[in-house]
Amino acid sequence: MMAGYLLARAGVNVIVLEKHADFLRDFRGDTVHPSTLEVMNELGLFDDFLKRPHSEIREIEGQVGEESIKFADLRHLPTRAKFVAMMPQWDFLDFLAAAGRRFPEFDLRMSTEAVSLIEEGGRVAGVHATASGQAFDIRADLVLAADGRDSRFRAAGGFAVEDLGAPIDVLWLKLPRRPDDPNLVLGRLGAGYVMVLLDRGDYFQCAFVVKKGGYDAIRDAGLDAFRQKLAQAAPLMADRVDALTSWDDVKLLTVSIDRLPCWSKPGLLCIGDAAHAMSPVGGVGINLAIQDAVCAANVLAGALAASHPVDPLLADVCRRRLWAVKAMQAIQVFVHRFVLAAALGSERPIKAPWPAKLFNIFPVLRRIPARVVGLGFRMEHVRTRDAHAA
């Protein structure tokens, strides 16, 4: 959606396909980081965007064993927004869709599914699509595959996938929030459990981390036993775990970290999770995808608007973005192996290691993880022109 908006803004005719009739689904990736908010600011959309219902997180705090540690302080970032905005992703998508429709070049087609690639003369020339049971073709100078970690188009494109492995999965659930609850991203880590509580206004979006493939054993032990695990991990929630009335209230996210060494072939470019599946660690996935979209528009808009050959430029997007992805994934792999998996496998009480305690002793250190999580590596800025500006 962001790539489509940016390209249409630059005068490129764009068709965005969405197979569902609306965006009202529980995406769970609802953290809009300062890097993304800065893009909205550069586009002149910032103020209107933040009129949408949202909450703001300026500090990130975690409970390691019995000790509370503030790991990140975003209030010093060199961006207009010095916070993470918690906003349902459907609101973000609706906002971008409405903004895009102001451009005659922007064509959003709902209930329309891209089914397979059209390949002619050694390059991708469009997609075979369906809408209302009718099949038809859409021909294009470029196909952007932004269809997620299970992308059918990266498979159809024959791309090699480098799987970095992940020793965890995540169970997503909701628990009630009360007005006097802390307004923090509250991570809790102890012997045998890891849990994150994301403030969503009237409820907490909860991520309960389990060992890879461990969900079946948890289900077999029963819902009462799972409620007890939740209460152990977050005593604040002990009197609310009964809000889980069945396993239908618990959603499994099978965590994977992978990437394509090459994101493109003639006529086709993968971005976002289709190019690099991210772990939930840091909540950075959607924001890296936005950075990919900005980079792709910066590199490609001029050639597309002038109907010049775009294939020679596609690899430039991957070259620019790949090292930033690798750096973030390296951090996620480290956290998986040496923090999360270690906690899940521990039977002894966990104490905060001395490096973690330094964040409480020297608050200035909190600016380092704030910058990594909030801005990522090689933050992209909007370089494309607005073809509709006077």
N, C-alpha and C positions, 0 to 999 in steps of 0.2 A: 504493500500500500504506500509506504514512504517512497520507494523507488518510482512508483507510478506517479505520485504527486510531484516529485522533483522533476521528472522528465517532462510531464505535461506542462509544468510551470515554465520549463525551458523551451516550449514550443514543439515538443515531440508528441506525435499521436500515439496514445497508449491505450491498450485494453487490459484491464485488471479482471481476472476471473476468480470468483469465489463460489465454491460448489454449494454452500448453504444459502438459505433464504435470508438469514440475518447473522449477526455476530454474537448472539446471546448464548454463549457457551462459557463454561468455567475453564478459562485458559490457565489460571493459577500463576502465570508469569506476569504479575501485575505491578512490578516495580519499574517506575520510569526514572532512570538515573539522571544525574546532572548532565552527563554527556548528551543524552537525548533531549533534555530540556533546553540545553544550549542550542541545539539544532532548531528547536521550535522558536527560540528567541531570534536566531539569525533569519528565520523565515517570516518574522513578524507575527507569529501565531501564539506567542507565549502567553499573553494576558488572556486571550479568549480560551486557550487550552485549560488554564488553571481556574476558569470559571466552572469547569466540570467538577462534580463532587470528588474530593480526594483528601487524603491525609498526608502529612509531611513528616519525614524522619530526618533529623539532623545529627543524631548520634546513634551508634550501634554498640549495644551492650550485650555481654554474654555472661552466663553463670558457669564457671568451671569448678566442678566440685561444690565447695561451700563458698567460694570466693567470686564476687561480682567484679567484672573487668570491663571497662569501656575501651573498646578496640579502635573505634573510628570516630572522628569528629569532622563532619562535612562542612562546617561553618566557615572554613578558611579556603575553600576551593576558589580558583580564579574564574568562576562562572557566575552568571546572574542568579541561577538557582543553586543555593547552597544546601540542598536537601534532596532526598529521594521522595518522589511523589508516588503514593500508593493509589492507583487508579485502575478500575477494572479494564481489562484489555479491550472489551467490547466498546467501552466509551472512547478509548484511544482510536480504535478503528473507525467508529462512527464519526469522530471528529475529523480524521483525515479524509474520509470519504466525502463528507460535506464540504471540506475545504477544496478537495480535488474537483468536485463538480462545478466549481466556479470557472474552471478552464475548459474551453470547448474541446481541447485535445484529450481530455480525461474521460474514458468510457469504462465505468464499473459495471460489470455484468454479474448479478447475483444469481444463485441457483444454476450456475453454469460451471461445468467441471471439465478441466483439461484431462483428457484420457490418455493420449499418447502423442509422440512427436511425429511431425512430418519431416522426412529427410529426403533431400533431393540434391544430386550433384555433389555429394560428399559433405553437405552441411545441413543443419536444422533450418527448416524454412517455415516453421509454424507448429500448430498443434491441432490434433483431432479433438473435438469437444462435443459435449452433449448438454442440452437444456430442454427441460419439459419432455424428455423422452426422444427428442430429435437430435440426430447426429449432424454435425457440420464441421467445416474446417475454418481455421483462422490462420491466415498467412502473415508472417511478420519478418522484419529484418533481424530481429533478435527476440529470443525467448529467455525470460528471466525465470528460473526455477526457484521459487521461494516456498516450497511445499513441505518444509519441515524435515525432522530427523529420519522419518520413514519415506523420504522423497522417492516417488516412483520415477522421477525424471533423472535423478542422478544414477539410478539403476539402469534406466533405458539408455542413458548416454554412455554407459560402459565405463564410468569413472572408477578408478581404484579408490578404496577406502582404507585409511589407516586407523585401526581400532586401538585406542590407548587403554581400554579396559576400565572397569569401575567396580569396586568391591561392595558397593551399596545399592540399594533401591530406596525409594521414598514413598511413604504412605501419606496422602493428603486428606485432611479432614477439617471440619469447622467446629469451633467451640464458642459459646457465647462470651461476649465481652461486656464488662460493666464500665460505667462512666469513670470510676476511680481507678481503673487499671492503668498501668504505666503505658505511655505512648512511645514504645521502643520496639526495635527488632530484637526480640529477646531469645537468644540462643542459649540452650541449656545442655551441658555436656557432663556426664558422670559415668560411673561404672555400669556398663551395659546399655546405656541409652544416649541418644542425641536427638534433640528436639528444637525446632525453631517456631516461634509464634510471631506472625505478621499481623499487625494491627490493621483491620479493615473496617473500622468505625464501630459497627454494632456486633462484630464477631472477630475472632482470631482465625486466620488461615494458618493451619498447623501443618508443619512438615515433620513427620516422625521417621527417622532414619533407621533402616534395618539392613542386615547383611544381605548381600546379593542372593536372590532366590529364597529369602527367608519368610516371605509373606505366607506361604501355605502353612508352615509350622505355626505361625501366629494365629491364623484362622482356625487351625485344628485345636488350639488351646482354648478357644472360645472368646466371645466378646467381653465377658466379665474380666478375664485375665488381661485382655488388651486394655480395658479401662484402667485396671490397676497399674499397668506399665505407664500409661499416660499420667496418672496421678503421681507416680513416683518421679517421673521426669519433670513434671511441673506441678508442684504442690498447690500453686495458685489455682489450678484447674480442677482440683480434686472433687469439688462439689458441683462440677459442671460436666463431667465426663459422661453422665447419664444422658446427655444430649445425643449421644451416639446410640441410636435405637436398633440399627442393623448394620451388616457389613456393606449395605448399599451406600452408607454414609462415608465409607472409606474408599479412596481411589488409589490404585497402585501406579506409580511412575517408575518404569524400568529405566534406571539411569544408565546412560552411555556417554562416553566421550570419544568422538572420532572426528576425522577431518579428511577432506580430499586434498592430496598433494597438488592437484591441478583442478581448478574450478570450472574450466571452460573447454568447449570444443567449438568449431565454427558454427555460429548461429545460436549458441546456447551458453548461458552463464548461470551457475548456481550461486546463491547468496544465503545468508542466515544459516539456520540449522541444516538446510539441504547441503551446505558446503562444510559445516562444522557443527556437530552436535555438542552442546555444552552441558555440563553438570549444573544442578540447581545451586551449587556453592557460589555465594556472592550475588545470586539473582541477576547475572550479567547477560544471559542469553539474548533476550529481546533487544538489549542495548547494543550488543555486538552486531546483531542483525541490522539495526538501524544504521550503525556505522558503515556496514557493507553497502547499504542502499545509497548513502550519501556519497561514498567513494565511487560506486558504479555510475551514479549520475554525473559526478564531477568529470570522470574519465570519458564517458560515452556520449553525453548529451550533445556536444557540439557536432560530432560526426553523425549522430542519428538525425539531428535537426536539419543538417545539410545533405542528408541522403548519401553520405560518404561511406565507404566500406568500414564496418565496425569490427570485423574479426581480428585484425592485427592488434586491436586495443584491449581485447578481453583479458589476455594474460596479465596486463598491467594491473587490473583490479586485484587479481590473486596475489601478485607480487607485493603489492602495497599492503594488503590486509593480512596475509598469511602469518607474518612474524608476530603481529599483534595477537592473533588467535593462538599461536603456539605458546606465547608467553603466558596468556591467561589460562590456557589448558594445563600448562606445567604447574601453575599454582594450584589449580583444582586437583590435579593428580596427587600433589604433595599433601594437600589437606585430606583427600580421601584416604591415603595410605597411612599417614603418620598422625592424624588427628581423629578422624571419624572411625576408621576401622579399628584403630587402637582402643578407642573408648568402647566401642561395641564388644570388643573381645576381652575387655578387662573385667576382672571379678573383685579387684581391690578398689577401695575409695580413691578417686582421682583428685589430685591436687594441681593447682595451676603451676606450670613450670615457670622458672624465674624470668625467661624472656617475656612471657605474657604479663607478668606482674609489672614489668617496666612501663607498660602503658598507663598504669595508675600512678606510678611514681613520676613519670615525665610525660605530662599530657601532650606535649608537642609531637611525640611519636605517633599519636593518633592520626596525624595528618597524612602519614605514609599509606596505611591501608585505606584511608578515605579517598586518596587520589587514585589508588589502584582500582578500588571498587567503583568509585563515582565516575571516573573519567576513562579508565582502561588504559591501554597502550595505543599511542598514535591516534588521538582523538581527531575525528574528521570534522572539517568545517565546510559549510555550503559555499561552493565556488561557482555554481551555475547561476546564470542570469535569469531574471524574470522577464520572459518575452512579452508579457502583458503590461509591464510598467510603462507609464507615460514617458 
